[in-house]
């Protein structure tokens, strides 16, 4: 009789132990999740600090009236961004920045440069926390180019595939040449 009466008590003790273990596991999971959120927040803040000066620099590069402001410190700004971008920014944003810079090193035509600017800014937006944005390169150029939609305007720059933009401007991206297996000439 005593054994039968002690079963509910034993069940209650076991239930309490299980509940305690579950609560401790839940608390540990909550603590880990909070640490991850804190880390993501710090990284997000750092990304903003890294992207902001570069986006402002590129905006000045695209504005003929303000490009002179960059004369003295443009190389330093680019080097600073490149150093920290290689650590903090997403693969897509780093690749978009690489393409943008390679286009500037090889004096790409303005339409190519604009397209790569839009792709970089879009990648930066996504990297800073807008991964499911509906904004397109067309939207980004639309706020910078006043005749985007004018007859003969630059709308084709963002509506055509990038390869077609390159073909129409008679420009070959340097990264496309290296992907074809051609080795660069050695420098003396």
GROMACS elastic network, one bead per residue, 0.5 to 0.9 nm:
[ bonds ]
;  ai    aj funct       b0    kb
    1     4     6  0.52350   500
    1     5     6  0.63079   500
    1     6     6  0.87554   500
    2     5     6  0.50662   500
    2     6     6  0.61659   500
    2     7     6  0.89141   500
    3     6     6  0.52224   500
    3     7     6  0.65975   500
    4     7     6  0.55560   500
    4     8     6  0.81057   500
    5     8     6  0.66926   500
    5     9     6  0.76905   500
    6     9     6  0.51696   500
    6    10     6  0.60884   500
    6    11     6  0.85413   500
    7    10     6  0.50503   500
    7    11     6  0.60068   500
    7    12     6  0.85114   500
    8    12     6  0.60896   500
    8    13     6  0.86574   500
    9    12     6  0.50101   500
    9    13     6  0.62635   500
    9    14     6  0.86569   500
   10    13     6  0.50895   500
   10    14     6  0.61865   500
   10    15     6  0.84905   500
   11    14     6  0.51106   500
   11    15     6  0.59928   500
   11    16     6  0.85149   500
   12    16     6  0.60840   500
   12    17     6  0.86306   500
   13    16     6  0.50624   500
   13    17     6  0.62350   500
   13    18     6  0.86405   500
   14    17     6  0.50892   500
   14    18     6  0.61366   500
   14    19     6  0.84645   500
   15    18     6  0.51155   500
   15    19     6  0.59715   500
   15    20     6  0.84933   500
   16    19     6  0.50018   500
   16    20     6  0.60476   500
   16    21     6  0.85967   500
   17    20     6  0.50704   500
   17    21     6  0.62038   500
   17    22     6  0.85446   500
   18    21     6  0.51139   500
   18    22     6  0.60605   500
   18    23     6  0.85021   500
   19    22     6  0.50356   500
   19    23     6  0.60208   500
   19    24     6  0.85759   500
   20    23     6  0.50337   500
   20    24     6  0.61709   500
   20    25     6  0.85774   500
   21    24     6  0.51332   500
   21    25     6  0.61457   500
   21    26     6  0.85061   500
   22    25     6  0.50331   500
   22    26     6  0.59903   500
   22    27     6  0.84956   500
   23    27     6  0.60521   500
   23    28     6  0.85606   500
   24    27     6  0.50302   500
   24    28     6  0.61587   500
   24    29     6  0.85781   500
   25    28     6  0.50888   500
   25    29     6  0.61625   500
   25    30     6  0.85697   500
   26    29     6  0.50372   500
   26    30     6  0.60870   500
   26    31     6  0.85795   500
   27    31     6  0.61249   500
   27    32     6  0.86060   500
   28    31     6  0.50766   500
   28    32     6  0.62083   500
   28    33     6  0.85704   500
   29    32     6  0.50835   500
   29    33     6  0.60552   500
   29    34     6  0.85265   500
   30    33     6  0.50310   500
   30    34     6  0.60863   500
   30    35     6  0.86045   500
   31    34     6  0.50847   500
   31    35     6  0.62105   500
   31    36     6  0.86541   500
   32    35     6  0.50918   500
   32    36     6  0.62344   500
   32    37     6  0.86600   500
   33    36     6  0.50748   500
   33    37     6  0.62007   500
   33    38     6  0.86226   500
   34    38     6  0.60960   500
   34    39     6  0.85357   500
   35    38     6  0.50490   500
   35    39     6  0.61154   500
   35    40     6  0.85519   500
   36    39     6  0.50608   500
   36    40     6  0.60687   500
   36    41     6  0.84949   500
   37    40     6  0.50731   500
   37    41     6  0.60706   500
   37    42     6  0.86384   500
   38    41     6  0.50626   500
   38    42     6  0.62429   500
   38    43     6  0.86357   500
   39    42     6  0.51249   500
   39    43     6  0.61541   500
   39    44     6  0.84746   500
   40    43     6  0.50616   500
   40    44     6  0.59564   500
   40    45     6  0.85303   500
   41    45     6  0.61318   500
   41    46     6  0.85357   500
   42    45     6  0.51001   500
   42    46     6  0.61533   500
   42    47     6  0.86060   500
   43    47     6  0.60643   500
   43    48     6  0.86289   500
   43    88     6  0.75231   500
   44    47     6  0.50477   500
   44    48     6  0.63353   500
   44    49     6  0.87699   500
   44   127     6  0.87074   500
   44   128     6  0.62069   500
   44   129     6  0.76996   500
   45    48     6  0.51963   500
   45    49     6  0.64368   500
   45    50     6  0.87974   500
   45   128     6  0.87209   500
   46    49     6  0.50524   500
   46    50     6  0.62503   500
   46    51     6  0.86798   500
   46    88     6  0.78343   500
   47    51     6  0.59899   500
   47    52     6  0.83730   500
   47    84     6  0.89519   500
   47    85     6  0.82808   500
   47    88     6  0.64924   500
   47    89     6  0.67702   500
   47   127     6  0.82504   500
   47   128     6  0.66085   500
   48    51     6  0.52173   500
   48    52     6  0.58063   500
   48    53     6  0.89765   500
   48   128     6  0.69646   500
   49    52     6  0.56862   500
   49    53     6  0.73913   500
   50    53     6  0.66555   500
   50    54     6  0.72311   500
   50    80     6  0.85752   500
   50    81     6  0.63190   500
   50    84     6  0.68574   500
   50    85     6  0.70749   500
   50    88     6  0.83548   500
   50    89     6  0.86461   500
   51    54     6  0.53150   500
   51    55     6  0.60177   500
   51    56     6  0.85308   500
   51    81     6  0.74934   500
   51    85     6  0.82250   500
   51    89     6  0.87414   500
   51   124     6  0.72948   500
   51   128     6  0.88256   500
   52    55     6  0.53254   500
   52    56     6  0.61911   500
   52    57     6  0.85704   500
   53    56     6  0.50722   500
   53    57     6  0.60075   500
   53    58     6  0.86484   500
   53    77     6  0.76654   500
   53    81     6  0.80768   500
   54    58     6  0.61227   500
   54    59     6  0.84567   500
   54    77     6  0.71171   500
   54    78     6  0.73022   500
   54    81     6  0.65677   500
   55    58     6  0.52021   500
   55    59     6  0.61375   500
   55    60     6  0.86928   500
   55   121     6  0.73814   500
   55   124     6  0.89699   500
   56    59     6  0.50499   500
   56    60     6  0.63361   500
   56    61     6  0.87010   500
   57    60     6  0.51443   500
   57    61     6  0.62408   500
   57    62     6  0.87839   500
   57    67     6  0.88111   500
   57    70     6  0.75133   500
   57    74     6  0.77470   500
   57    77     6  0.77388   500
   57    78     6  0.86383   500
   58    62     6  0.62633   500
   58    63     6  0.86932   500
   58   117     6  0.78126   500
   59    62     6  0.52072   500
   59    63     6  0.64224   500
   59    66     6  0.87477   500
   59    67     6  0.88611   500
   59   144     6  0.86655   500
   60    63     6  0.50454   500
   60    64     6  0.75682   500
   60    65     6  0.81068   500
   60    66     6  0.52839   500
   60    67     6  0.53200   500
   60    68     6  0.85803   500
   60    69     6  0.77316   500
   60    70     6  0.75038   500
   61    64     6  0.70076   500
   61    66     6  0.71210   500
   61    68     6  0.86195   500
   61    70     6  0.76652   500
   62    65     6  0.88899   500
   62    66     6  0.81926   500
   62    67     6  0.72652   500
   62   114     6  0.83040   500
   62   144     6  0.84742   500
   63    66     6  0.54259   500
   63    67     6  0.60818   500
   63   144     6  0.89043   500
   64    67     6  0.53567   500
   64    68     6  0.79021   500
   65    68     6  0.72539   500
   65    69     6  0.87487   500
   66    69     6  0.55496   500
   66    70     6  0.76476   500
   67    70     6  0.56031   500
   67    71     6  0.72806   500
   68    71     6  0.53982   500
   68    72     6  0.85702   500
   69    72     6  0.75535   500
   69    73     6  0.84712   500
   69    74     6  0.88636   500
   70    73     6  0.56613   500
   70    74     6  0.51336   500
   70    75     6  0.88242   500
   71    74     6  0.60262   500
   71    75     6  0.86422   500
   72    75     6  0.79242   500
   72    76     6  0.85147   500
   73    76     6  0.52501   500
   73    77     6  0.61373   500
   73    78     6  0.86874   500
   74    77     6  0.51052   500
   74    78     6  0.61746   500
   74    79     6  0.85859   500
   75    78     6  0.51635   500
   75    79     6  0.60986   500
   75    80     6  0.85346   500
   76    79     6  0.51335   500
   76    80     6  0.60435   500
   76    81     6  0.85835   500
   77    80     6  0.51764   500
   77    81     6  0.62189   500
   77    82     6  0.85617   500
   78    81     6  0.52410   500
   78    82     6  0.60339   500
   78    83     6  0.85654   500
   79    82     6  0.50485   500
   79    83     6  0.60514   500
   79    84     6  0.87268   500
   80    83     6  0.52967   500
   80    84     6  0.65066   500
   80    85     6  0.84133   500
   81    84     6  0.54141   500
   81    85     6  0.56394   500
   81    86     6  0.83728   500
   82    85     6  0.50314   500
   82    86     6  0.60676   500
   82    87     6  0.88955   500
   82    94     6  0.85552   500
   82    97     6  0.86302   500
   82    98     6  0.89782   500
   83    86     6  0.56935   500
   83    87     6  0.73026   500
   84    87     6  0.53330   500
   84    88     6  0.61912   500
   84    89     6  0.79546   500
   85    88     6  0.51798   500
   85    89     6  0.50349   500
   85    90     6  0.82634   500
   85    93     6  0.85795   500
   85    94     6  0.66738   500
   86    89     6  0.65192   500
   86    90     6  0.86253   500
   86    91     6  0.88193   500
   86    94     6  0.68906   500
   87    90     6  0.87314   500
   89    92     6  0.82082   500
   89    93     6  0.62383   500
   89    94     6  0.62385   500
   89   124     6  0.79433   500
   89   127     6  0.68208   500
   89   128     6  0.85826   500
   90    93     6  0.52532   500
   90    94     6  0.61320   500
   90    95     6  0.85203   500
   90   123     6  0.82031   500
   90   124     6  0.81915   500
   90   126     6  0.89381   500
   90   127     6  0.59672   500
   91    94     6  0.51744   500
   91    95     6  0.60558   500
   91    96     6  0.85250   500
   92    95     6  0.51633   500
   92    96     6  0.60958   500
   92    97     6  0.85868   500
   92   120     6  0.85160   500
   92   123     6  0.61386   500
   92   124     6  0.84344   500
   92   127     6  0.81874   500
   93    96     6  0.50024   500
   93    97     6  0.60815   500
   93    98     6  0.84941   500
   93   119     6  0.85114   500
   93   120     6  0.61018   500
   93   121     6  0.81419   500
   93   122     6  0.82392   500
   93   124     6  0.55709   500
   93   125     6  0.88988   500
   93   126     6  0.83828   500
   93   127     6  0.69490   500
   94    97     6  0.50741   500
   94    98     6  0.60909   500
   94    99     6  0.86380   500
   94   120     6  0.83061   500
   94   123     6  0.84585   500
   94   124     6  0.87754   500
   95    99     6  0.62209   500
   95   100     6  0.85899   500
   95   120     6  0.83637   500
   96    99     6  0.51338   500
   96   100     6  0.61717   500
   96   101     6  0.86487   500
   96   116     6  0.69943   500
   96   117     6  0.82767   500
   96   119     6  0.63263   500
   96   121     6  0.85107   500
   96   123     6  0.69921   500
   96   124     6  0.88318   500
   97   101     6  0.60738   500
   97   102     6  0.84529   500
   97   116     6  0.80975   500
   97   117     6  0.82346   500
   97   119     6  0.86035   500
   97   120     6  0.57015   500
   97   121     6  0.88605   500
   97   123     6  0.88900   500
   98   101     6  0.51597   500
   98   102     6  0.60088   500
   98   103     6  0.84918   500
   99   102     6  0.50973   500
   99   103     6  0.61060   500
   99   104     6  0.86410   500
   99   116     6  0.68345   500
   99   120     6  0.85002   500
   99   173     6  0.81649   500
   99   174     6  0.86874   500
   99   175     6  0.77046   500
  100   103     6  0.52012   500
  100   104     6  0.63920   500
  100   105     6  0.88218   500
  100   112     6  0.89173   500
  100   113     6  0.67794   500
  100   114     6  0.89822   500
  100   115     6  0.88164   500
  100   116     6  0.52548   500
  100   117     6  0.63189   500
  100   119     6  0.86024   500
  100   120     6  0.72081   500
  101   105     6  0.61600   500
  101   106     6  0.86674   500
  102   105     6  0.50151   500
  102   106     6  0.62752   500
  102   107     6  0.86302   500
  102   108     6  0.85252   500
  102   173     6  0.78764   500
  102   174     6  0.70053   500
  102   175     6  0.80600   500
  103   106     6  0.52684   500
  103   107     6  0.61260   500
  103   109     6  0.83588   500
  103   112     6  0.76259   500
  103   113     6  0.64473   500
  103   116     6  0.80515   500
  103   173     6  0.70537   500
  103   174     6  0.78713   500
  104   107     6  0.51516   500
  104   108     6  0.60703   500
  104   113     6  0.72176   500
  105   108     6  0.78151   500
  106   173     6  0.85747   500
  106   174     6  0.79945   500
  107   110     6  0.86221   500
  107   113     6  0.87061   500
  108   111     6  0.81612   500
  108   112     6  0.62013   500
  108   113     6  0.61643   500
  108   169     6  0.88396   500
  108   171     6  0.68484   500
  108   172     6  0.87045   500
  108   173     6  0.83199   500
  109   112     6  0.55305   500
  109   113     6  0.63172   500
  109   114     6  0.87988   500
  109   166     6  0.88628   500
  109   169     6  0.67182   500
  109   170     6  0.86458   500
  109   171     6  0.73789   500
  110   114     6  0.60558   500
  110   115     6  0.85736   500
  111   114     6  0.51599   500
  111   115     6  0.62311   500
  111   116     6  0.86975   500
  111   154     6  0.72460   500
  111   156     6  0.89866   500
  111   157     6  0.59462   500
  111   158     6  0.89829   500
  111   165     6  0.75446   500
  111   166     6  0.87359   500
  111   169     6  0.76212   500
  112   115     6  0.51156   500
  112   116     6  0.61968   500
  112   117     6  0.85150   500
  112   157     6  0.72798   500
  112   162     6  0.81820   500
  112   165     6  0.67043   500
  112   166     6  0.67281   500
  112   169     6  0.76903   500
  112   171     6  0.83092   500
  113   116     6  0.52311   500
  113   117     6  0.60898   500
  113   118     6  0.87057   500
  114   118     6  0.62594   500
  114   119     6  0.86640   500
  114   141     6  0.74995   500
  114   157     6  0.76826   500
  114   158     6  0.86809   500
  115   118     6  0.52097   500
  115   119     6  0.62746   500
  115   120     6  0.86838   500
  115   137     6  0.72620   500
  115   138     6  0.89232   500
  115   141     6  0.81304   500
  115   157     6  0.60926   500
  115   158     6  0.61144   500
  115   162     6  0.79267   500
  115   165     6  0.85949   500
  116   120     6  0.60687   500
  116   121     6  0.85939   500
  117   120     6  0.51632   500
  117   121     6  0.62363   500
  117   122     6  0.85713   500
  117   137     6  0.86569   500
  117   140     6  0.89783   500
  117   141     6  0.86353   500
  118   121     6  0.52318   500
  118   122     6  0.60861   500
  118   123     6  0.85701   500
  118   136     6  0.81957   500
  118   138     6  0.78028   500
  118   139     6  0.87173   500
  118   140     6  0.59054   500
  118   141     6  0.64020   500
  118   158     6  0.83916   500
  119   122     6  0.51149   500
  119   123     6  0.61325   500
  119   124     6  0.85758   500
  119   136     6  0.85132   500
  119   137     6  0.61092   500
  119   140     6  0.88492   500
  120   123     6  0.50860   500
  120   124     6  0.61043   500
  120   125     6  0.86139   500
  121   125     6  0.61290   500
  121   126     6  0.86101   500
  121   137     6  0.83577   500
  121   140     6  0.78408   500
  122   125     6  0.51021   500
  122   126     6  0.62783   500
  122   127     6  0.85695   500
  122   133     6  0.88867   500
  122   135     6  0.76088   500
  122   136     6  0.71682   500
  122   137     6  0.68007   500
  122   140     6  0.77942   500
  123   126     6  0.51289   500
  123   127     6  0.60562   500
  123   128     6  0.86477   500
  123   131     6  0.87395   500
  124   128     6  0.61321   500
  124   129     6  0.88436   500
  124   130     6  0.88850   500
  125   128     6  0.52444   500
  125   129     6  0.66741   500
  125   130     6  0.56964   500
  125   131     6  0.74776   500
  125   133     6  0.82824   500
  126   129     6  0.55158   500
  126   132     6  0.73042   500
  126   133     6  0.71653   500
  127   130     6  0.68385   500
  127   131     6  0.67361   500
  128   131     6  0.80041   500
  129   132     6  0.86531   500
  130   133     6  0.54797   500
  132   135     6  0.89366   500
  133   136     6  0.82645   500
  135   138     6  0.79839   500
  135   139     6  0.59916   500
  135   140     6  0.74046   500
  136   139     6  0.51786   500
  136   140     6  0.65230   500
  136   141     6  0.88219   500
  136   158     6  0.86001   500
  137   140     6  0.50283   500
  137   141     6  0.61730   500
  137   142     6  0.83828   500
  137   158     6  0.60313   500
  137   159     6  0.85948   500
  138   141     6  0.52530   500
  138   142     6  0.59135   500
  138   143     6  0.89130   500
  138   148     6  0.86730   500
  138   155     6  0.72233   500
  138   157     6  0.84674   500
  138   158     6  0.55608   500
  138   159     6  0.73720   500
  139   143     6  0.68044   500
  140   143     6  0.57402   500
  140   144     6  0.70701   500
  140   145     6  0.89733   500
  141   144     6  0.51154   500
  141   145     6  0.56800   500
  141   146     6  0.88100   500
  141   148     6  0.74691   500
  141   155     6  0.86269   500
  141   158     6  0.81944   500
  142   145     6  0.55584   500
  142   146     6  0.70829   500
  142   147     6  0.84411   500
  142   148     6  0.62317   500
  142   149     6  0.82844   500
  142   155     6  0.87198   500
  143   146     6  0.74650   500
  144   148     6  0.87315   500
  145   148     6  0.55236   500
  145   154     6  0.81272   500
  146   149     6  0.80587   500
  146   150     6  0.84690   500
  147   151     6  0.82406   500
  147   152     6  0.86352   500
  147   153     6  0.55471   500
  147   154     6  0.71727   500
  147   155     6  0.86325   500
  148   151     6  0.85203   500
  148   152     6  0.85570   500
  148   155     6  0.51785   500
  148   156     6  0.87450   500
  149   152     6  0.80806   500
  149   153     6  0.56759   500
  149   154     6  0.71222   500
  149   155     6  0.59924   500
  150   154     6  0.79967   500
  150   155     6  0.83382   500
  151   154     6  0.88136   500
  152   155     6  0.83498   500
  152   156     6  0.89672   500
  153   156     6  0.76546   500
  153   157     6  0.89978   500
  154   157     6  0.54618   500
  154   158     6  0.77983   500
  155   158     6  0.58777   500
  155   159     6  0.63474   500
  155   160     6  0.85980   500
  156   160     6  0.55093   500
  156   165     6  0.78228   500
  157   160     6  0.60366   500
  157   161     6  0.83129   500
  157   162     6  0.79396   500
  157   164     6  0.89872   500
  157   165     6  0.61381   500
  158   161     6  0.75358   500
  158   162     6  0.79117   500
  158   165     6  0.83971   500
  159   162     6  0.87105   500
  160   163     6  0.81185   500
  160   164     6  0.61293   500
  160   165     6  0.62959   500
  161   164     6  0.53138   500
  161   165     6  0.64856   500
  161   166     6  0.88856   500
  162   165     6  0.50059   500
  162   166     6  0.62922   500
  162   167     6  0.86252   500
  163   166     6  0.51083   500
  163   167     6  0.61954   500
  163   168     6  0.86548   500
  163   172     6  0.87631   500
  164   168     6  0.59944   500
  164   169     6  0.84711   500
  165   168     6  0.51645   500
  165   169     6  0.61929   500
  165   170     6  0.84293   500
  165   171     6  0.84703   500
  166   169     6  0.52216   500
  166   170     6  0.58780   500
  166   171     6  0.50107   500
  166   172     6  0.61837   500
  166   173     6  0.74947   500
  167   171     6  0.62778   500
  167   172     6  0.75386   500
  168   171     6  0.78595   500
  169   172     6  0.88671   500
  172   175     6  0.85058   500
  172   176     6  0.69917   500
  172   177     6  0.74250   500
  173   176     6  0.52945   500
  173   177     6  0.68185   500
  174   177     6  0.52324   500
  174   178     6  0.65118   500
  174   179     6  0.87643   500
  175   178     6  0.51327   500
  175   179     6  0.61432   500
  175   180     6  0.87680   500
  176   179     6  0.50609   500
  176   180     6  0.64492   500
  177   180     6  0.52998   500
  177   181     6  0.72640   500
  177   182     6  0.63737   500
  177   183     6  0.86568   500
  178   181     6  0.55789   500
  178   182     6  0.54464   500
  178   183     6  0.66661   500
  178   184     6  0.77317   500
  179   182     6  0.73170   500
  180   183     6  0.89511   500
  183   186     6  0.87062   500
  184   187     6  0.87983   500
